[in-house]
Amino acid sequence: MTVLAAVREELAEETARLLATAAALTDSEVRAPSRLPGWTRGHVLTHLARNADSHVNLLTWARTGVETPQYPSPEAREAGIEAGAARPAAEQVADLRDSAARLDRAVRELPPDAWRAPVGGLRPPRHPAWYCLVRRLREVGMHHVDLDAGYGPADWTDAFVARELRDCLRTWPRDRSTIGAARFVGPGGETLEEWPDLGDGPVVTGTPADMLAWLTGRSEGDRVRVVTEGRPVPPPPPWLTGVAPADLPATPPKDY
């Protein structure tokens, strides 16, 4: 299986898991707060639906060569989320399912050469169209946790965690880093990997999933510790999760 096909399959599986969670929510649960400040679960679900449509826009750009913005503007993006957030659960699920189907159709219909075409979201840099699949997977995986509906960082697949951590390192804000190094450990405490020279600050350690949850604001760092005993875990570095790495190749590398 090619890397692109594997990522497409992973996106289909994660979308199915998200839809299953959403389908179990009642109207009152959809109106309840999510893990994101100021957003209900309805905000999160609406954002995920509109985000699927926004990636259809980017794939249309790749297919036609005509610049098609992901969103008309940041303001339009926010307005779309607010407009749909208060809908009942059944409407939310139908919208989420239908928008995912539109994106899946756009993915299946994109010509092979078009996956190399450069496209861009609200923030630079531009990236090859294949990276849209990675960005969408990130949205689905992270915001599934944000629903606070029984799916957490422990449910992320190893492939998702490994890919997101690699992109985290590729875009690391060394000039604003709060840590000096990151050490990833297995269930038995064995060291799996270490990132040195990240900036000023302590060395922090944890399992890959726990570290990713902390780095992306999906945990308070209760399962991350500082290697030097007695020092508190610092705030996570200000990693911009929506930014693509600047040096992406035209085709997916093997580590994706």
Backbone as JSON, one array per atom type, in Angstrom:
{
  "sequence": "MTVLAAVREELAEETARLLATAAALTDSEVRAPSRLPGWTRGHVLTHLARNADSHVNLLTWARTGVETPQYPSPEAREAGIEAGAARPAAEQVADLRDSAARLDRAVRELPPDAWRAPVGGLRPPRHPAWYCLVRRLREVGMHHVDLDAGYGPADWTDAFVARELRDCLRTWPRDRSTIGAARFVGPGGETLEEWPDLGDGPVVTGTPADMLAWLTGRSEGDRVRVVTEGRPVPPPPPWLTGVAPADLPATPPKDY",
  "N": [[0.84, -1.19, 0.0], [0.56, 2.24, -0.84], [1.91, 5.26, 0.66], [0.12, 7.4, 0.49], [-2.32, 6.07, 0.02], [-2.53, 4.67, 2.43], [-2.82, 6.75, 4.3], [-5.23, 7.81, 3.42], [-6.93, 5.65, 4.01], [-6.67, 5.59, 6.78], [-7.83, 8.05, 7.41], [-10.48, 7.56, 6.68], [-11.17, 5.6, 8.56], [-10.87, 6.97, 11.01], [-12.73, 8.99, 10.69], [-15.07, 7.5, 10.7], [-15.07, 6.64, 13.35], [-15.37, 9.07, 14.67], [-17.92, 9.82, 13.73], [-19.45, 7.84, 14.93], [-19.22, 8.51, 17.64], [-20.44, 11.05, 17.6], [-23.04, 10.36, 16.81], [-24.08, 9.22, 19.06], [-24.7, 11.24, 20.78], [-27.01, 13.25, 22.59], [-29.54, 15.85, 22.16], [-29.28, 17.69, 24.31], [-26.7, 17.07, 25.17], [-25.21, 17.85, 22.96], [-25.48, 20.57, 23.18], [-24.0, 21.07, 25.42], [-20.96, 22.17, 27.15], [-17.83, 21.89, 25.41], [-14.4, 20.7, 25.46], [-13.05, 22.89, 24.61], [-12.54, 26.26, 25.3], [-15.34, 28.36, 25.53], [-16.71, 27.11, 23.5], [-19.37, 24.97, 22.61], [-20.24, 21.46, 22.32], [-21.64, 21.43, 19.97], [-20.49, 23.55, 18.56], [-17.97, 22.42, 18.02], [-18.65, 20.18, 16.44], [-19.91, 21.43, 14.25], [-17.77, 22.96, 13.31], [-16.07, 20.87, 12.45], [-17.57, 19.82, 10.34], [-17.69, 22.02, 8.54], [-15.0, 22.3, 8.15], [-14.37, 20.0, 6.73], [-15.66, 20.63, 4.31], [-14.1, 22.82, 3.65], [-11.7, 21.63, 2.99], [-12.48, 20.3, 0.72], [-12.6, 22.52, -0.93], [-9.85, 23.12, -1.14], [-8.91, 20.85, -2.47], [-10.31, 21.12, -4.82], [-9.03, 23.36, -5.84], [-6.5, 22.18, -6.26], [-7.19, 20.35, -8.24], [-8.24, 21.86, -10.38], [-6.51, 23.99, -10.75], [-7.27, 26.55, -10.3], [-7.19, 29.1, -8.0], [-8.67, 28.46, -5.0], [-9.85, 29.49, -2.11], [-9.43, 28.09, 1.18], [-11.17, 28.96, 3.24], [-13.37, 31.76, 2.88], [-12.61, 33.91, 4.5], [-11.12, 34.55, 7.75], [-13.17, 35.57, 9.34], [-15.49, 34.73, 8.06], [-15.22, 32.0, 8.42], [-15.53, 31.78, 11.24], [-18.12, 32.77, 11.49], [-19.62, 30.83, 10.14], [-19.33, 28.64, 11.83], [-20.6, 29.57, 14.19], [-23.17, 29.89, 13.2], [-24.12, 27.3, 12.87], [-23.9, 26.01, 15.29], [-25.93, 25.68, 17.24], [-27.71, 23.78, 16.38], [-29.9, 20.88, 16.49], [-29.01, 17.52, 17.6], [-29.4, 15.5, 15.63], [-29.34, 16.92, 13.2], [-26.76, 17.9, 13.29], [-25.23, 15.55, 13.13], [-26.02, 14.56, 10.62], [-25.06, 16.6, 8.96], [-22.32, 16.44, 9.5], [-21.79, 13.85, 8.56], [-22.56, 14.08, 5.84], [-20.86, 16.09, 4.88], [-18.39, 14.88, 5.26], [-18.65, 12.83, 3.42], [-18.71, 14.3, 1.05], [-16.09, 15.26, 1.04], [-14.68, 12.84, 0.92], [-15.45, 11.98, -1.62], [-14.26, 13.99, -3.19], [-11.59, 13.42, -2.67], [-11.33, 10.84, -3.79], [-11.79, 11.41, -6.46], [-9.7, 13.02, -7.26], [-7.15, 13.59, -9.6], [-4.13, 11.61, -9.97], [-1.71, 13.15, -10.41], [-2.44, 15.61, -9.42], [-2.19, 15.6, -6.69], [0.27, 16.62, -6.11], [0.08, 19.33, -6.44], [0.48, 22.71, -5.33], [-1.23, 24.15, -2.59], [-3.03, 26.3, -0.28], [-3.86, 27.15, 3.11], [-5.55, 29.19, 5.59], [-3.36, 30.22, 6.84], [0.1, 30.72, 6.04], [2.79, 28.29, 5.46], [2.21, 27.5, 1.92], [1.35, 24.2, 0.76], [1.85, 20.85, -0.61], [-0.96, 19.24, -2.19], [-1.45, 16.68, -1.14], [-0.99, 16.89, 1.55], [-3.29, 17.86, 2.62], [-4.82, 15.7, 3.45], [-3.46, 14.89, 5.75], [-3.76, 17.16, 7.33], [-6.55, 17.18, 7.62], [-6.93, 14.77, 8.99], [-5.68, 15.48, 11.36], [-7.43, 17.44, 12.32], [-9.74, 15.89, 12.74], [-8.82, 13.96, 14.63], [-7.85, 15.53, 16.83], [-10.05, 17.2, 17.48], [-11.99, 15.33, 18.0], [-11.23, 14.46, 20.51], [-11.69, 16.89, 21.8], [-14.45, 17.0, 21.95], [-15.08, 15.8, 24.33], [-16.39, 13.41, 24.98], [-15.98, 10.77, 25.7], [-13.9, 9.87, 24.14], [-10.45, 9.92, 24.09], [-6.97, 11.08, 24.36], [-5.66, 8.61, 24.74], [-6.93, 7.01, 22.96], [-6.01, 7.66, 20.47], [-4.41, 6.47, 17.53], [-1.3, 4.69, 17.11], [-0.04, 5.4, 14.74], [-1.16, 7.91, 14.16], [-0.26, 9.43, 16.37], [2.55, 9.26, 16.07], [2.95, 10.54, 13.58], [1.93, 13.13, 14.09], [3.65, 13.99, 16.1], [6.07, 14.04, 14.7], [5.56, 16.13, 12.9], [5.22, 18.13, 14.73], [7.84, 18.42, 15.7], [9.05, 19.27, 13.35], [8.06, 21.82, 13.08], [8.88, 23.19, 15.29], [8.9, 25.78, 17.74], [11.62, 27.11, 18.43], [12.63, 29.56, 19.36], [10.79, 30.32, 21.19], [10.5, 28.32, 22.97], [9.56, 26.36, 25.81], [10.84, 24.29, 26.93], [13.86, 22.27, 27.17], [14.46, 19.78, 26.11], [12.88, 16.78, 24.92], [11.79, 13.67, 26.01], [10.72, 10.56, 25.02], [8.94, 7.83, 26.21], [8.33, 4.28, 26.67], [5.68, 2.0, 27.78], [6.9, 0.67, 29.91], [8.73, 2.47, 30.81], [11.0, 2.62, 29.29], [13.29, 4.31, 27.15], [12.22, 5.61, 24.11], [12.67, 7.53, 22.16], [14.42, 10.64, 21.77], [14.28, 14.15, 21.78], [16.64, 16.49, 21.42], [18.06, 19.77, 22.26], [15.96, 21.74, 22.05], [15.52, 24.23, 23.01], [15.55, 26.64, 25.7], [15.14, 25.47, 29.04], [13.64, 22.81, 31.05], [14.15, 19.19, 30.78], [11.57, 17.2, 29.62], [9.41, 14.36, 30.04], [7.51, 11.52, 28.89], [4.94, 9.22, 27.74], [4.51, 8.76, 24.17], [1.79, 9.43, 23.36], [0.82, 10.79, 25.62], [2.59, 12.92, 25.71], [2.01, 14.19, 23.28], [-0.64, 14.94, 23.75], [-0.24, 16.83, 25.78], [1.41, 18.73, 24.48], [-0.32, 19.74, 22.56], [-2.31, 20.93, 23.98], [-4.29, 19.26, 24.92], [-4.22, 18.09, 27.35], [-3.45, 18.72, 30.81], [-0.91, 18.19, 31.36], [-0.57, 16.32, 33.36], [0.34, 13.75, 33.1], [2.83, 14.01, 32.24], [6.23, 14.51, 33.05], [8.93, 16.32, 34.63], [12.33, 15.69, 34.1], [14.34, 16.38, 35.96], [13.93, 16.12, 39.25], [11.52, 17.71, 41.35], [11.04, 20.02, 39.96], [8.45, 21.92, 38.48], [6.15, 20.97, 35.83], [6.46, 22.83, 32.9], [4.46, 25.32, 31.1], [3.15, 24.2, 27.93], [5.08, 24.52, 24.85], [4.35, 27.17, 22.48], [3.05, 25.77, 20.1], [2.1, 25.95, 16.76], [-0.46, 24.39, 15.62], [-1.91, 24.4, 13.26], [-0.26, 24.99, 11.19], [1.55, 24.13, 8.31], [4.52, 22.14, 7.83], [7.4, 23.72, 6.43], [8.96, 22.55, 4.49], [7.9, 20.48, 2.91], [7.87, 17.65, 0.76], [6.95, 16.98, -2.73], [5.6, 14.6, -2.89], [4.22, 12.26, -0.5], [6.43, 11.56, 2.19], [8.0, 8.54, 3.45], [7.67, 8.43, 6.22], [5.18, 9.4, 6.79]],
  "CA": [[0.0, 0.0, 0.0], [1.32, 3.47, -0.86], [1.7, 6.13, 1.82], [-1.11, 8.16, 0.27], [-3.46, 5.17, 0.23], [-2.61, 4.36, 3.86], [-3.37, 7.92, 4.99], [-6.65, 7.86, 3.05], [-7.62, 4.62, 4.77], [-6.68, 6.03, 8.17], [-8.81, 9.11, 7.53], [-11.81, 6.94, 6.63], [-11.4, 4.91, 9.84], [-11.02, 7.95, 12.08], [-14.0, 9.66, 10.45], [-16.11, 6.58, 11.16], [-15.07, 6.67, 14.81], [-15.95, 10.36, 15.04], [-19.36, 9.77, 13.47], [-20.07, 6.99, 15.94], [-19.32, 9.31, 18.86], [-21.43, 12.1, 17.39], [-24.36, 9.76, 16.71], [-24.54, 8.82, 20.39], [-24.99, 12.43, 21.57], [-28.37, 13.77, 22.62], [-29.61, 17.3, 21.93], [-28.72, 18.41, 25.45], [-25.26, 16.84, 25.19], [-24.63, 18.68, 21.92], [-25.47, 21.95, 23.67], [-23.12, 21.17, 26.59], [-19.61, 22.65, 26.83], [-16.76, 21.0, 24.98], [-13.14, 20.99, 26.13], [-12.51, 24.14, 24.09], [-13.18, 27.4, 25.98], [-16.33, 29.12, 24.78], [-17.36, 26.29, 22.47], [-20.14, 23.78, 22.96], [-19.99, 20.35, 21.39], [-22.2, 21.83, 18.69], [-19.46, 24.32, 17.86], [-16.94, 21.51, 17.54], [-19.2, 19.38, 15.35], [-20.09, 22.3, 13.09], [-16.43, 23.26, 12.78], [-15.57, 19.71, 11.73], [-18.29, 19.72, 9.07], [-17.24, 23.08, 7.64], [-13.6, 22.03, 7.83], [-14.39, 19.03, 5.62], [-15.96, 21.38, 3.09], [-12.96, 23.68, 3.32], [-10.7, 20.8, 2.33], [-12.98, 20.13, -0.65], [-12.15, 23.71, -1.65], [-8.43, 23.0, -1.45], [-8.74, 19.81, -3.5], [-10.79, 21.72, -6.06], [-7.89, 24.18, -6.27], [-5.48, 21.28, -6.8], [-7.69, 19.68, -9.45], [-8.51, 22.8, -11.47], [-5.48, 25.01, -10.89], [-7.86, 27.86, -9.99], [-7.05, 29.3, -6.56], [-9.94, 28.36, -4.28], [-9.46, 29.58, -0.7], [-10.02, 27.13, 2.12], [-12.3, 29.73, 3.75], [-13.32, 33.11, 2.31], [-11.88, 34.77, 5.43], [-11.27, 34.07, 9.13], [-14.47, 35.98, 9.86], [-16.49, 33.83, 7.48], [-15.06, 30.71, 9.09], [-16.15, 31.87, 12.56], [-19.57, 32.95, 11.32], [-20.19, 29.55, 9.78], [-19.38, 27.81, 13.03], [-21.64, 30.09, 15.07], [-24.48, 29.7, 12.58], [-24.58, 25.93, 12.96], [-23.58, 25.4, 16.58], [-27.1, 25.41, 18.08], [-28.61, 22.82, 15.75], [-30.09, 19.63, 17.25], [-28.02, 16.46, 17.38], [-29.6, 14.79, 14.36], [-28.86, 17.78, 12.12], [-25.3, 17.95, 13.39], [-24.68, 14.28, 12.64], [-26.26, 14.49, 9.18], [-24.14, 17.54, 8.32], [-20.98, 15.88, 9.63], [-21.71, 12.7, 7.66], [-22.64, 14.5, 4.44], [-19.64, 16.84, 4.53], [-17.32, 13.89, 5.15], [-18.85, 12.13, 2.15], [-18.26, 15.2, -0.02], [-14.63, 15.26, 1.04], [-14.23, 11.53, 0.43], [-15.64, 11.97, -3.07], [-13.23, 14.85, -3.78], [-10.33, 12.69, -2.55], [-11.33, 9.74, -4.75], [-11.81, 11.92, -7.82], [-8.54, 13.85, -7.58], [-6.18, 12.88, -10.44], [-2.88, 11.34, -9.26], [-0.74, 14.23, -10.49], [-2.91, 16.79, -8.7], [-1.76, 15.55, -5.29], [1.51, 17.39, -5.99], [-0.2, 20.74, -6.65], [0.54, 23.52, -4.11], [-2.45, 24.83, -2.14], [-2.75, 26.96, 0.98], [-4.97, 27.44, 4.02], [-5.62, 30.57, 6.06], [-2.02, 30.65, 7.25], [1.17, 30.12, 5.24], [3.11, 28.26, 4.04], [1.46, 26.58, 1.09], [1.82, 22.83, 0.86], [1.26, 19.98, -1.64], [-2.34, 18.85, -1.89], [-1.53, 15.46, -0.34], [-0.95, 17.22, 2.98], [-4.67, 18.09, 3.06], [-5.27, 14.5, 4.17], [-2.85, 14.94, 7.08], [-4.41, 18.24, 8.07], [-7.9, 16.75, 7.99], [-6.79, 13.77, 10.05], [-5.37, 16.21, 12.59], [-8.68, 18.06, 12.78], [-10.63, 14.85, 13.24], [-8.27, 13.36, 15.84], [-7.78, 16.47, 17.94], [-11.37, 17.68, 17.89], [-12.71, 14.21, 18.61], [-10.92, 14.59, 21.94], [-12.31, 18.11, 22.31], [-15.87, 16.77, 22.22], [-15.2, 15.36, 25.72], [-17.53, 12.48, 24.93], [-15.52, 9.4, 25.87], [-12.73, 9.6, 23.3], [-9.35, 10.72, 24.62], [-5.65, 10.84, 23.76], [-5.3, 7.19, 24.77], [-7.58, 6.36, 21.82], [-5.28, 7.95, 19.23], [-3.61, 5.35, 17.04], [0.15, 4.92, 17.12], [0.32, 6.1, 13.5], [-1.55, 9.31, 14.32], [0.64, 10.07, 17.34], [3.9, 9.37, 15.49], [2.94, 11.55, 12.53], [1.75, 14.45, 14.67], [4.88, 14.36, 16.81], [7.09, 14.4, 13.71], [5.25, 17.46, 12.41], [5.49, 19.03, 15.85], [9.28, 18.69, 15.7], [9.38, 20.02, 12.13], [7.61, 23.21, 13.21], [9.13, 23.55, 16.69], [9.23, 27.2, 17.94], [12.78, 27.12, 19.32], [12.83, 30.86, 19.97], [9.79, 30.52, 22.25], [10.33, 27.03, 23.62], [9.55, 26.33, 27.27], [11.6, 23.11, 27.37], [15.14, 22.08, 26.52], [14.48, 18.51, 25.41], [11.71, 15.92, 25.16], [12.13, 12.25, 26.02], [9.53, 9.74, 24.87], [9.18, 6.53, 26.85], [7.33, 3.26, 26.5], [4.89, 1.67, 28.98], [7.77, 0.25, 31.01], [9.68, 3.53, 31.13], [12.16, 2.57, 28.41], [13.37, 5.44, 26.24], [11.95, 5.3, 22.71], [13.23, 8.58, 21.31], [14.67, 11.88, 22.5], [14.51, 15.35, 20.99], [17.51, 17.41, 22.15], [18.29, 21.12, 21.72], [14.7, 22.37, 21.69], [15.48, 25.59, 23.55], [15.88, 26.73, 27.13], [14.13, 24.88, 29.91], [13.93, 21.47, 31.53], [13.83, 18.01, 29.97], [10.3, 16.6, 30.03], [9.3, 12.99, 29.55], [6.21, 10.88, 28.97], [4.67, 8.38, 26.58], [4.21, 9.6, 23.0], [0.43, 9.97, 23.37], [0.71, 11.77, 26.71], [3.34, 14.11, 25.34], [1.28, 14.88, 22.23], [-1.79, 15.58, 24.38], [0.25, 18.03, 26.48], [1.92, 19.7, 23.52], [-1.42, 20.32, 21.79], [-3.31, 21.48, 24.88], [-5.35, 18.29, 25.21], [-4.07, 17.67, 28.74], [-2.77, 19.71, 31.66], [0.45, 17.71, 31.62], [-0.54, 15.5, 34.56], [1.04, 12.5, 32.81], [4.17, 14.41, 31.78], [7.03, 14.93, 34.2], [10.25, 16.9, 34.4], [13.34, 14.71, 34.48], [14.94, 16.87, 37.19], [12.88, 16.07, 40.27], [11.27, 18.92, 42.12], [10.68, 21.14, 39.09], [7.11, 21.73, 37.9], [6.05, 20.89, 34.38], [6.16, 24.17, 32.4], [3.42, 25.35, 30.07], [3.68, 23.67, 26.66], [5.49, 25.54, 23.89], [3.25, 27.64, 21.63], [3.12, 25.1, 18.81], [1.0, 26.31, 15.88], [-0.84, 23.1, 15.05], [-2.51, 24.53, 11.95], [0.74, 25.4, 10.21], [2.23, 23.02, 7.66], [5.97, 22.28, 7.72], [7.76, 24.52, 5.26], [9.83, 21.82, 3.56], [7.25, 19.25, 2.5], [8.13, 17.25, -0.63], [5.78, 16.92, -3.6], [4.9, 13.36, -2.59], [4.35, 11.96, 0.92], [7.58, 10.74, 2.58], [7.62, 7.26, 4.06], [7.31, 8.54, 7.64], [3.79, 9.81, 6.95]],
  "C": [[0.88, 1.25, 0.0], [1.03, 4.3, 0.38], [0.38, 6.89, 1.67], [-2.34, 7.29, 0.51], [-3.64, 4.84, 1.71], [-3.21, 5.52, 4.64], [-4.85, 8.07, 4.67], [-7.46, 6.84, 3.85], [-7.73, 5.02, 6.24], [-7.73, 7.13, 8.37], [-10.23, 8.53, 7.52], [-12.14, 6.28, 7.97], [-11.65, 5.91, 10.96], [-12.32, 8.73, 11.91], [-15.16, 8.79, 10.93], [-16.2, 6.58, 12.68], [-15.69, 7.97, 15.32], [-17.46, 10.35, 14.86], [-20.08, 8.91, 14.49], [-20.23, 7.74, 17.27], [-20.42, 10.35, 18.73], [-22.85, 11.54, 17.39], [-24.93, 9.38, 18.07], [-24.93, 10.02, 21.26], [-26.45, 12.82, 21.47], [-28.35, 15.27, 22.34], [-28.99, 18.08, 23.08], [-27.21, 18.23, 25.54], [-24.56, 17.66, 24.11], [-24.54, 20.13, 22.37], [-24.51, 22.16, 24.84], [-21.72, 21.64, 26.18], [-18.69, 21.54, 26.33], [-15.51, 21.32, 25.81], [-12.54, 22.32, 25.67], [-13.25, 25.32, 24.72], [-14.13, 28.16, 25.06], [-17.07, 28.34, 23.71], [-18.16, 25.16, 23.11], [-19.71, 22.63, 22.05], [-20.55, 20.67, 20.01], [-21.24, 22.69, 17.89], [-18.41, 23.4, 17.25], [-17.43, 20.71, 16.34], [-19.4, 20.22, 14.09], [-18.76, 22.66, 12.46], [-15.9, 22.09, 11.97], [-16.28, 19.53, 10.39], [-17.81, 20.78, 8.08], [-15.77, 22.9, 7.27], [-13.49, 20.99, 6.71], [-14.67, 19.74, 4.31], [-14.8, 22.27, 2.68], [-11.84, 22.9, 2.63], [-11.17, 20.39, 0.93], [-12.54, 21.32, -1.49], [-10.69, 23.58, -2.06], [-8.18, 21.94, -2.52], [-9.29, 20.27, -4.85], [-9.7, 22.6, -6.67], [-6.83, 23.28, -6.92], [-5.91, 20.67, -8.12], [-7.8, 20.63, -10.63], [-7.37, 23.78, -11.74], [-5.98, 26.41, -10.62], [-7.84, 28.05, -8.47], [-8.42, 29.38, -5.9], [-9.63, 28.38, -2.79], [-10.14, 28.52, 0.16], [-11.27, 27.73, 2.77], [-12.23, 31.12, 3.11], [-12.51, 34.07, 3.16], [-11.99, 34.14, 6.81], [-12.64, 34.4, 9.7], [-15.58, 35.08, 9.33], [-16.43, 32.45, 8.12], [-15.77, 30.73, 10.44], [-17.66, 31.99, 12.45], [-20.25, 31.63, 10.97], [-20.32, 28.61, 10.96], [-20.5, 28.26, 13.96], [-23.03, 29.81, 14.51], [-25.02, 28.29, 12.77], [-24.49, 25.31, 14.34], [-24.81, 24.98, 17.38], [-28.05, 24.39, 17.49], [-28.77, 21.57, 16.61], [-29.13, 18.54, 16.78], [-28.18, 15.8, 16.01], [-29.11, 15.62, 13.18], [-27.34, 17.86, 12.12], [-24.68, 16.69, 12.78], [-24.85, 14.17, 11.13], [-25.3, 15.4, 8.43], [-22.71, 16.99, 8.36], [-20.78, 14.72, 8.66], [-21.68, 13.14, 6.2], [-21.38, 15.26, 4.01], [-18.46, 15.89, 4.4], [-17.43, 13.12, 3.84], [-18.43, 13.01, 0.97], [-16.74, 15.23, -0.11], [-14.09, 13.94, 0.51], [-14.37, 11.44, -1.09], [-14.57, 12.82, -3.77], [-11.87, 14.17, -3.74], [-10.26, 11.61, -3.62], [-11.24, 10.22, -6.19], [-10.6, 12.75, -8.2], [-7.55, 13.06, -8.44], [-4.85, 12.7, -9.71], [-1.89, 12.5, -9.28], [-1.14, 15.44, -9.67], [-2.53, 16.79, -7.22], [-0.46, 16.33, -5.05], [1.26, 18.91, -6.01], [-0.13, 21.53, -5.34], [-0.79, 24.21, -3.83], [-2.12, 25.47, -0.79], [-3.99, 27.25, 1.79], [-4.97, 28.91, 4.42], [-4.25, 31.11, 6.43], [-0.96, 29.98, 6.38], [1.94, 29.13, 6.11], [2.15, 27.38, 3.26], [2.1, 25.19, 1.17], [1.24, 22.01, -0.28], [-0.12, 19.49, -1.22], [-2.42, 17.59, -1.03], [-1.57, 15.75, 1.16], [-2.34, 17.6, 3.51], [-5.2, 16.9, 3.86], [-4.72, 14.48, 5.6], [-3.53, 16.01, 7.92], [-5.82, 17.84, 8.5], [-7.87, 15.69, 9.07], [-6.5, 14.44, 11.39], [-6.63, 16.84, 13.18], [-9.6, 17.02, 13.41], [-10.11, 14.29, 14.57], [-8.27, 14.29, 17.03], [-9.17, 16.88, 18.42], [-12.28, 16.56, 18.37], [-12.47, 14.21, 20.11], [-11.65, 15.79, 22.54], [-13.79, 17.97, 22.58], [-16.1, 16.35, 23.68], [-16.38, 14.4, 25.86], [-17.06, 11.03, 24.96], [-14.33, 9.0, 25.04], [-11.62, 10.52, 23.77], [-8.04, 10.42, 23.94], [-5.23, 9.38, 23.76], [-5.91, 6.43, 23.6], [-6.91, 6.7, 20.49], [-4.48, 6.73, 18.81], [-2.13, 5.7, 17.11], [0.58, 5.7, 15.88], [0.0, 7.59, 13.61], [-0.57, 10.03, 15.23], [2.02, 10.28, 16.73], [3.95, 10.46, 14.44], [2.83, 12.96, 13.11], [2.99, 14.91, 15.44], [5.98, 14.75, 15.83], [6.83, 15.8, 13.16], [5.47, 18.51, 13.49], [6.97, 19.4, 15.87], [9.67, 19.52, 14.49], [9.02, 21.5, 12.24], [7.91, 23.77, 14.61], [9.54, 25.02, 16.83], [10.42, 27.38, 18.9], [13.01, 28.46, 20.01], [11.85, 31.14, 21.1], [9.57, 29.24, 23.05], [10.38, 27.15, 25.14], [10.34, 25.15, 27.82], [12.9, 23.0, 26.58], [15.24, 20.8, 25.72], [13.22, 17.74, 25.77], [12.15, 14.47, 25.04], [10.84, 11.44, 26.01], [9.83, 8.33, 25.38], [8.04, 5.58, 26.57], [6.61, 2.97, 27.8], [5.74, 1.28, 30.17], [8.81, 1.28, 31.39], [10.91, 3.54, 30.26], [12.13, 3.75, 27.43], [13.17, 4.98, 24.81], [12.64, 6.27, 21.77], [13.47, 9.81, 22.18], [14.9, 13.01, 21.5], [15.39, 16.3, 21.8], [17.44, 18.82, 21.57], [17.01, 21.79, 21.24], [14.61, 23.82, 22.14], [15.92, 25.59, 24.99], [14.75, 26.11, 27.94], [14.5, 23.47, 30.28], [13.7, 20.39, 30.48], [12.54, 17.42, 30.51], [10.18, 15.23, 29.39], [7.89, 12.47, 29.75], [6.04, 9.95, 27.79], [4.38, 9.27, 25.38], [2.81, 10.21, 23.03], [0.26, 11.02, 24.45], [1.45, 13.05, 26.37], [2.6, 14.89, 24.25], [0.05, 15.59, 22.82], [-1.38, 16.86, 25.09], [0.66, 19.11, 25.5], [0.81, 20.41, 22.76], [-2.54, 20.86, 22.68], [-4.46, 20.56, 25.18], [-5.17, 17.64, 26.57], [-3.36, 18.78, 29.49], [-1.34, 19.28, 31.97], [0.56, 16.86, 32.86], [0.17, 14.17, 34.35], [2.4, 12.76, 32.18], [4.96, 14.84, 33.0], [8.36, 15.52, 33.74], [11.29, 15.92, 34.9], [14.04, 15.11, 35.77], [13.86, 16.96, 38.25], [12.75, 17.4, 40.99], [10.89, 20.12, 41.28], [9.29, 20.9, 38.5], [7.17, 21.61, 36.39], [5.69, 22.29, 33.85], [4.96, 24.16, 31.47], [3.99, 24.79, 28.77], [4.13, 24.8, 25.74], [4.32, 25.95, 23.0], [3.33, 27.07, 20.23], [1.89, 25.48, 17.98], [0.55, 25.08, 15.1], [-1.44, 23.21, 13.65], [-1.54, 24.87, 10.85], [1.43, 24.16, 9.63], [3.74, 23.21, 7.74], [6.35, 22.95, 6.41], [8.48, 23.73, 4.17], [9.2, 20.52, 3.06], [7.58, 18.91, 1.05], [6.84, 17.13, -1.42], [4.97, 15.65, -3.4], [5.13, 12.99, -1.13], [5.62, 11.14, 1.22], [7.11, 9.49, 3.33], [7.18, 7.4, 5.5], [5.91, 9.13, 7.86], [2.87, 8.6, 6.87]]
}
